[in-house]
Amino acid sequence: MGHDVVMSPEKPLCFDHYQSDPASEPLAIGGHSTLEDVYA
């Protein structure tokens, strides 16, 4: 359709989730997606 985006609205591919302890991360939408989950 000519769009320059990739949409993946489900875990674990939402990169606006926290990737580790939320206390040590920048503000995110919510949820938790570890790098291990993404690569799996």
PDBQT receptor file of N, H, CA, C and O in Angstrom, charges set to zero:
ATOM      1  N   MET A   1       0.807  -1.188   0.000  1.00  0.00    +0.000 N 
ATOM      2  CA  MET A   1       0.000   0.000   0.000  1.00  0.00    +0.000 C 
ATOM      3  C   MET A   1       0.858   1.263   0.000  1.00  0.00    +0.000 C 
ATOM      4  O   MET A   1       0.321   2.371   0.023  1.00  0.00    +0.000 OA
ATOM      5  N   GLY A   2       2.171   1.113  -0.025  1.00  0.00    +0.000 N 
ATOM      6  H   GLY A   2       2.607   0.213  -0.043  1.00  0.00    +0.000 HD
ATOM      7  CA  GLY A   2       3.037   2.279  -0.080  1.00  0.00    +0.000 C 
ATOM      8  C   GLY A   2       3.395   2.884   1.263  1.00  0.00    +0.000 C 
ATOM      9  O   GLY A   2       4.034   3.936   1.311  1.00  0.00    +0.000 OA
ATOM     10  N   HIS A   3       2.997   2.243   2.362  1.00  0.00    +0.000 N 
ATOM     11  H   HIS A   3       2.478   1.389   2.323  1.00  0.00    +0.000 HD
ATOM     12  CA  HIS A   3       3.309   2.770   3.685  1.00  0.00    +0.000 C 
ATOM     13  C   HIS A   3       4.724   2.360   4.092  1.00  0.00    +0.000 C 
ATOM     14  O   HIS A   3       5.124   1.214   3.888  1.00  0.00    +0.000 OA
ATOM     15  N   ASP A   4       5.481   3.298   4.667  1.00  0.00    +0.000 N 
ATOM     16  H   ASP A   4       5.156   4.229   4.833  1.00  0.00    +0.000 HD
ATOM     17  CA  ASP A   4       6.842   3.014   5.117  1.00  0.00    +0.000 C 
ATOM     18  C   ASP A   4       6.870   2.694   6.605  1.00  0.00    +0.000 C 
ATOM     19  O   ASP A   4       7.627   3.308   7.356  1.00  0.00    +0.000 OA
ATOM     20  N   VAL A   5       6.063   1.750   7.032  1.00  0.00    +0.000 N 
ATOM     21  H   VAL A   5       5.447   1.251   6.422  1.00  0.00    +0.000 HD
ATOM     22  CA  VAL A   5       5.999   1.352   8.437  1.00  0.00    +0.000 C 
ATOM     23  C   VAL A   5       5.852  -0.160   8.539  1.00  0.00    +0.000 C 
ATOM     24  O   VAL A   5       5.439  -0.826   7.590  1.00  0.00    +0.000 OA
ATOM     25  N   VAL A   6       6.193  -0.680   9.692  1.00  0.00    +0.000 N 
ATOM     26  H   VAL A   6       6.528  -0.139  10.463  1.00  0.00    +0.000 HD
ATOM     27  CA  VAL A   6       5.910  -2.070  10.032  1.00  0.00    +0.000 C 
ATOM     28  C   VAL A   6       5.063  -2.026  11.280  1.00  0.00    +0.000 C 
ATOM     29  O   VAL A   6       5.491  -1.477  12.295  1.00  0.00    +0.000 OA
ATOM     30  N   MET A   7       3.867  -2.592  11.232  1.00  0.00    +0.000 N 
ATOM     31  H   MET A   7       3.519  -3.038  10.407  1.00  0.00    +0.000 HD
ATOM     32  CA  MET A   7       2.982  -2.575  12.379  1.00  0.00    +0.000 C 
ATOM     33  C   MET A   7       2.915  -3.957  13.002  1.00  0.00    +0.000 C 
ATOM     34  O   MET A   7       2.623  -4.943  12.326  1.00  0.00    +0.000 OA
ATOM     35  N   SER A   8       3.182  -4.017  14.276  1.00  0.00    +0.000 N 
ATOM     36  H   SER A   8       3.419  -3.216  14.825  1.00  0.00    +0.000 HD
ATOM     37  CA  SER A   8       3.101  -5.258  15.021  1.00  0.00    +0.000 C 
ATOM     38  C   SER A   8       2.522  -4.945  16.390  1.00  0.00    +0.000 C 
ATOM     39  O   SER A   8       3.271  -4.754  17.349  1.00  0.00    +0.000 OA
ATOM     40  N   PRO A   9       1.201  -4.890  16.495  1.00  0.00    +0.000 N 
ATOM     41  CA  PRO A   9       0.568  -4.396  17.708  1.00  0.00    +0.000 C 
ATOM     42  C   PRO A   9       0.493  -5.392  18.867  1.00  0.00    +0.000 C 
ATOM     43  O   PRO A   9      -0.164  -5.099  19.867  1.00  0.00    +0.000 OA
ATOM     44  N   GLU A  10       1.115  -6.513  18.775  1.00  0.00    +0.000 N 
ATOM     45  H   GLU A  10       1.648  -6.751  17.963  1.00  0.00    +0.000 HD
ATOM     46  CA  GLU A  10       1.036  -7.506  19.839  1.00  0.00    +0.000 C 
ATOM     47  C   GLU A  10       2.401  -7.820  20.428  1.00  0.00    +0.000 C 
ATOM     48  O   GLU A  10       3.429  -7.639  19.775  1.00  0.00    +0.000 OA
ATOM     49  N   LYS A  11       2.400  -8.294  21.670  1.00  0.00    +0.000 N 
ATOM     50  H   LYS A  11       1.565  -8.441  22.201  1.00  0.00    +0.000 HD
ATOM     51  CA  LYS A  11       3.642  -8.716  22.309  1.00  0.00    +0.000 C 
ATOM     52  C   LYS A  11       4.212  -9.887  21.543  1.00  0.00    +0.000 C 
ATOM     53  O   LYS A  11       3.423 -10.655  20.994  1.00  0.00    +0.000 OA
ATOM     54  N   PRO A  12       5.472 -10.084  21.461  1.00  0.00    +0.000 N 
ATOM     55  CA  PRO A  12       6.525  -9.327  22.122  1.00  0.00    +0.000 C 
ATOM     56  C   PRO A  12       7.147  -8.256  21.238  1.00  0.00    +0.000 C 
ATOM     57  O   PRO A  12       8.226  -7.756  21.555  1.00  0.00    +0.000 OA
ATOM     58  N   LEU A  13       6.499  -7.895  20.144  1.00  0.00    +0.000 N 
ATOM     59  H   LEU A  13       5.623  -8.302  19.887  1.00  0.00    +0.000 HD
ATOM     60  CA  LEU A  13       7.146  -6.999  19.193  1.00  0.00    +0.000 C 
ATOM     61  C   LEU A  13       6.755  -5.537  19.339  1.00  0.00    +0.000 C 
ATOM     62  O   LEU A  13       7.027  -4.742  18.440  1.00  0.00    +0.000 OA
ATOM     63  N   CYS A  14       6.134  -5.165  20.429  1.00  0.00    +0.000 N 
ATOM     64  H   CYS A  14       5.913  -5.811  21.160  1.00  0.00    +0.000 HD
ATOM     65  CA  CYS A  14       5.834  -3.751  20.677  1.00  0.00    +0.000 C 
ATOM     66  C   CYS A  14       7.032  -3.116  21.372  1.00  0.00    +0.000 C 
ATOM     67  O   CYS A  14       7.283  -3.393  22.545  1.00  0.00    +0.000 OA
ATOM     68  N   PHE A  15       7.755  -2.288  20.682  1.00  0.00    +0.000 N 
ATOM     69  H   PHE A  15       7.551  -2.062  19.730  1.00  0.00    +0.000 HD
ATOM     70  CA  PHE A  15       8.987  -1.729  21.247  1.00  0.00    +0.000 C 
ATOM     71  C   PHE A  15       8.734  -0.496  22.102  1.00  0.00    +0.000 C 
ATOM     72  O   PHE A  15       9.681   0.160  22.534  1.00  0.00    +0.000 OA
ATOM     73  N   ASP A  16       7.458  -0.170  22.355  1.00  0.00    +0.000 N 
ATOM     74  H   ASP A  16       6.688  -0.702  22.004  1.00  0.00    +0.000 HD
ATOM     75  CA  ASP A  16       7.168   0.896  23.297  1.00  0.00    +0.000 C 
ATOM     76  C   ASP A  16       6.889   0.327  24.690  1.00  0.00    +0.000 C 
ATOM     77  O   ASP A  16       6.410   1.044  25.570  1.00  0.00    +0.000 OA
ATOM     78  N   HIS A  17       7.187  -0.961  24.890  1.00  0.00    +0.000 N 
ATOM     79  H   HIS A  17       7.576  -1.542  24.175  1.00  0.00    +0.000 HD
ATOM     80  CA  HIS A  17       7.090  -1.587  26.203  1.00  0.00    +0.000 C 
ATOM     81  C   HIS A  17       8.415  -1.439  26.932  1.00  0.00    +0.000 C 
ATOM     82  O   HIS A  17       9.442  -1.129  26.327  1.00  0.00    +0.000 OA
ATOM     83  N   TYR A  18       8.379  -1.663  28.231  1.00  0.00    +0.000 N 
ATOM     84  H   TYR A  18       7.545  -1.914  28.722  1.00  0.00    +0.000 HD
ATOM     85  CA  TYR A  18       9.619  -1.681  29.003  1.00  0.00    +0.000 C 
ATOM     86  C   TYR A  18      10.424  -2.913  28.617  1.00  0.00    +0.000 C 
ATOM     87  O   TYR A  18       9.858  -3.952  28.278  1.00  0.00    +0.000 OA
ATOM     88  N   GLN A  19      11.745  -2.795  28.670  1.00  0.00    +0.000 N 
ATOM     89  H   GLN A  19      12.205  -1.951  28.945  1.00  0.00    +0.000 HD
ATOM     90  CA  GLN A  19      12.610  -3.917  28.340  1.00  0.00    +0.000 C 
ATOM     91  C   GLN A  19      13.294  -4.498  29.560  1.00  0.00    +0.000 C 
ATOM     92  O   GLN A  19      13.885  -5.575  29.487  1.00  0.00    +0.000 OA
ATOM     93  N   SER A  20      13.220  -3.795  30.687  1.00  0.00    +0.000 N 
ATOM     94  H   SER A  20      12.739  -2.920  30.746  1.00  0.00    +0.000 HD
ATOM     95  CA  SER A  20      13.748  -4.307  31.948  1.00  0.00    +0.000 C 
ATOM     96  C   SER A  20      12.942  -3.657  33.067  1.00  0.00    +0.000 C 
ATOM     97  O   SER A  20      11.801  -3.253  32.844  1.00  0.00    +0.000 OA
ATOM     98  N   ASP A  21      13.502  -3.548  34.244  1.00  0.00    +0.000 N 
ATOM     99  H   ASP A  21      14.430  -3.876  34.425  1.00  0.00    +0.000 HD
ATOM    100  CA  ASP A  21      12.805  -2.975  35.392  1.00  0.00    +0.000 C 
ATOM    101  C   ASP A  21      12.321  -1.563  35.059  1.00  0.00    +0.000 C 
ATOM    102  O   ASP A  21      13.142  -0.701  34.747  1.00  0.00    +0.000 OA
ATOM    103  N   PRO A  22      11.015  -1.304  35.115  1.00  0.00    +0.000 N 
ATOM    104  CA  PRO A  22      10.490   0.018  34.768  1.00  0.00    +0.000 C 
ATOM    105  C   PRO A  22      11.098   1.165  35.567  1.00  0.00    +0.000 C 
ATOM    106  O   PRO A  22      11.121   2.298  35.088  1.00  0.00    +0.000 OA
ATOM    107  N   ALA A  23      11.584   0.898  36.757  1.00  0.00    +0.000 N 
ATOM    108  H   ALA A  23      11.565  -0.023  37.146  1.00  0.00    +0.000 HD
ATOM    109  CA  ALA A  23      12.199   1.953  37.566  1.00  0.00    +0.000 C 
ATOM    110  C   ALA A  23      13.478   2.492  36.932  1.00  0.00    +0.000 C 
ATOM    111  O   ALA A  23      13.878   3.623  37.206  1.00  0.00    +0.000 OA
ATOM    112  N   SER A  24      14.118   1.687  36.087  1.00  0.00    +0.000 N 
ATOM    113  H   SER A  24      13.793   0.768  35.865  1.00  0.00    +0.000 HD
ATOM    114  CA  SER A  24      15.380   2.110  35.472  1.00  0.00    +0.000 C 
ATOM    115  C   SER A  24      15.250   2.399  33.983  1.00  0.00    +0.000 C 
ATOM    116  O   SER A  24      16.255   2.614  33.305  1.00  0.00    +0.000 OA
ATOM    117  N   GLU A  25      14.020   2.407  33.468  1.00  0.00    +0.000 N 
ATOM    118  H   GLU A  25      13.204   2.232  34.019  1.00  0.00    +0.000 HD
ATOM    119  CA  GLU A  25      13.767   2.621  32.046  1.00  0.00    +0.000 C 
ATOM    120  C   GLU A  25      13.113   3.986  31.815  1.00  0.00    +0.000 C 
ATOM    121  O   GLU A  25      12.472   4.522  32.719  1.00  0.00    +0.000 OA
ATOM    122  N   PRO A  26      13.269   4.550  30.618  1.00  0.00    +0.000 N 
ATOM    123  CA  PRO A  26      12.497   5.755  30.261  1.00  0.00    +0.000 C 
ATOM    124  C   PRO A  26      11.007   5.421  30.239  1.00  0.00    +0.000 C 
ATOM    125  O   PRO A  26      10.627   4.252  30.164  1.00  0.00    +0.000 OA
ATOM    126  N   LEU A  27      10.175   6.445  30.303  1.00  0.00    +0.000 N 
ATOM    127  H   LEU A  27      10.483   7.394  30.363  1.00  0.00    +0.000 HD
ATOM    128  CA  LEU A  27       8.725   6.256  30.274  1.00  0.00    +0.000 C 
ATOM    129  C   LEU A  27       8.311   5.481  29.030  1.00  0.00    +0.000 C 
ATOM    130  O   LEU A  27       8.756   5.793  27.925  1.00  0.00    +0.000 OA
ATOM    131  N   ALA A  28       7.470   4.481  29.206  1.00  0.00    +0.000 N 
ATOM    132  H   ALA A  28       7.109   4.228  30.103  1.00  0.00    +0.000 HD
ATOM    133  CA  ALA A  28       6.996   3.663  28.095  1.00  0.00    +0.000 C 
ATOM    134  C   ALA A  28       5.485   3.498  28.204  1.00  0.00    +0.000 C 
ATOM    135  O   ALA A  28       4.890   3.862  29.219  1.00  0.00    +0.000 OA
ATOM    136  N   ILE A  29       4.871   2.957  27.173  1.00  0.00    +0.000 N 
ATOM    137  H   ILE A  29       5.355   2.662  26.349  1.00  0.00    +0.000 HD
ATOM    138  CA  ILE A  29       3.430   2.762  27.135  1.00  0.00    +0.000 C 
ATOM    139  C   ILE A  29       2.993   1.795  28.234  1.00  0.00    +0.000 C 
ATOM    140  O   ILE A  29       1.953   1.993  28.863  1.00  0.00    +0.000 OA
ATOM    141  N   GLY A  30       3.771   0.774  28.456  1.00  0.00    +0.000 N 
ATOM    142  H   GLY A  30       4.615   0.613  27.945  1.00  0.00    +0.000 HD
ATOM    143  CA  GLY A  30       3.420  -0.257  29.440  1.00  0.00    +0.000 C 
ATOM    144  C   GLY A  30       3.754  -1.609  28.881  1.00  0.00    +0.000 C 
ATOM    145  O   GLY A  30       4.200  -1.724  27.739  1.00  0.00    +0.000 OA
ATOM    146  N   GLY A  31       3.544  -2.622  29.664  1.00  0.00    +0.000 N 
ATOM    147  H   GLY A  31       3.182  -2.529  30.591  1.00  0.00    +0.000 HD
ATOM    148  CA  GLY A  31       3.911  -3.957  29.239  1.00  0.00    +0.000 C 
ATOM    149  C   GLY A  31       5.392  -4.186  29.427  1.00  0.00    +0.000 C 
ATOM    150  O   GLY A  31       6.122  -3.278  29.826  1.00  0.00    +0.000 OA
ATOM    151  N   HIS A  32       5.835  -5.389  29.144  1.00  0.00    +0.000 N 
ATOM    152  H   HIS A  32       5.242  -6.126  28.820  1.00  0.00    +0.000 HD
ATOM    153  CA  HIS A  32       7.234  -5.750  29.348  1.00  0.00    +0.000 C 
ATOM    154  C   HIS A  32       7.635  -6.710  28.246  1.00  0.00    +0.000 C 
ATOM    155  O   HIS A  32       7.119  -7.825  28.183  1.00  0.00    +0.000 OA
ATOM    156  N   SER A  33       8.543  -6.300  27.379  1.00  0.00    +0.000 N 
ATOM    157  H   SER A  33       8.962  -5.393  27.430  1.00  0.00    +0.000 HD
ATOM    158  CA  SER A  33       9.061  -7.134  26.299  1.00  0.00    +0.000 C 
ATOM    159  C   SER A  33      10.567  -7.214  26.430  1.00  0.00    +0.000 C 
ATOM    160  O   SER A  33      11.278  -6.261  26.114  1.00  0.00    +0.000 OA
ATOM    161  N   THR A  34      11.050  -8.353  26.897  1.00  0.00    +0.000 N 
ATOM    162  H   THR A  34      10.472  -9.128  27.154  1.00  0.00    +0.000 HD
ATOM    163  CA  THR A  34      12.497  -8.511  27.023  1.00  0.00    +0.000 C 
ATOM    164  C   THR A  34      13.115  -8.770  25.662  1.00  0.00    +0.000 C 
ATOM    165  O   THR A  34      12.431  -9.195  24.730  1.00  0.00    +0.000 OA
ATOM    166  N   LEU A  35      14.386  -8.516  25.552  1.00  0.00    +0.000 N 
ATOM    167  H   LEU A  35      14.941  -8.170  26.309  1.00  0.00    +0.000 HD
ATOM    168  CA  LEU A  35      15.097  -8.792  24.312  1.00  0.00    +0.000 C 
ATOM    169  C   LEU A  35      15.033 -10.286  23.997  1.00  0.00    +0.000 C 
ATOM    170  O   LEU A  35      14.914 -10.679  22.836  1.00  0.00    +0.000 OA
ATOM    171  N   GLU A  36      15.111 -11.107  25.031  1.00  0.00    +0.000 N 
ATOM    172  H   GLU A  36      15.207 -10.788  25.974  1.00  0.00    +0.000 HD
ATOM    173  CA  GLU A  36      15.005 -12.552  24.843  1.00  0.00    +0.000 C 
ATOM    174  C   GLU A  36      13.651 -12.929  24.231  1.00  0.00    +0.000 C 
ATOM    175  O   GLU A  36      13.600 -13.756  23.320  1.00  0.00    +0.000 OA
ATOM    176  N   ASP A  37      12.545 -12.328  24.723  1.00  0.00    +0.000 N 
ATOM    177  H   ASP A  37      12.587 -11.656  25.462  1.00  0.00    +0.000 HD
ATOM    178  CA  ASP A  37      11.220 -12.597  24.167  1.00  0.00    +0.000 C 
ATOM    179  C   ASP A  37      11.127 -12.192  22.703  1.00  0.00    +0.000 C 
ATOM    180  O   ASP A  37      10.549 -12.911  21.888  1.00  0.00    +0.000 OA
ATOM    181  N   VAL A  38      11.697 -11.038  22.373  1.00  0.00    +0.000 N 
ATOM    182  H   VAL A  38      12.166 -10.454  23.035  1.00  0.00    +0.000 HD
ATOM    183  CA  VAL A  38      11.639 -10.538  20.997  1.00  0.00    +0.000 C 
ATOM    184  C   VAL A  38      12.387 -11.470  20.044  1.00  0.00    +0.000 C 
ATOM    185  O   VAL A  38      11.883 -11.790  18.967  1.00  0.00    +0.000 OA
ATOM    186  N   TYR A  39      13.581 -11.906  20.435  1.00  0.00    +0.000 N 
ATOM    187  H   TYR A  39      13.990 -11.647  21.310  1.00  0.00    +0.000 HD
ATOM    188  CA  TYR A  39      14.353 -12.784  19.562  1.00  0.00    +0.000 C 
ATOM    189  C   TYR A  39      13.767 -14.185  19.471  1.00  0.00    +0.000 C 
ATOM    190  O   TYR A  39      13.999 -14.888  18.487  1.00  0.00    +0.000 OA
ATOM    191  N   ALA A  40      13.007 -14.604  20.490  1.00  0.00    +0.000 N 
ATOM    192  H   ALA A  40      12.819 -14.033  21.289  1.00  0.00    +0.000 HD
ATOM    193  CA  ALA A  40      12.397 -15.947  20.467  1.00  0.00    +0.000 C 
ATOM    194  C   ALA A  40      11.273 -15.966  19.437  1.00  0.00    +0.000 C 
ATOM    195  O   ALA A  40      10.623 -16.995  19.250  1.00  0.00    +0.000 OA
TER     196      ALA A  40
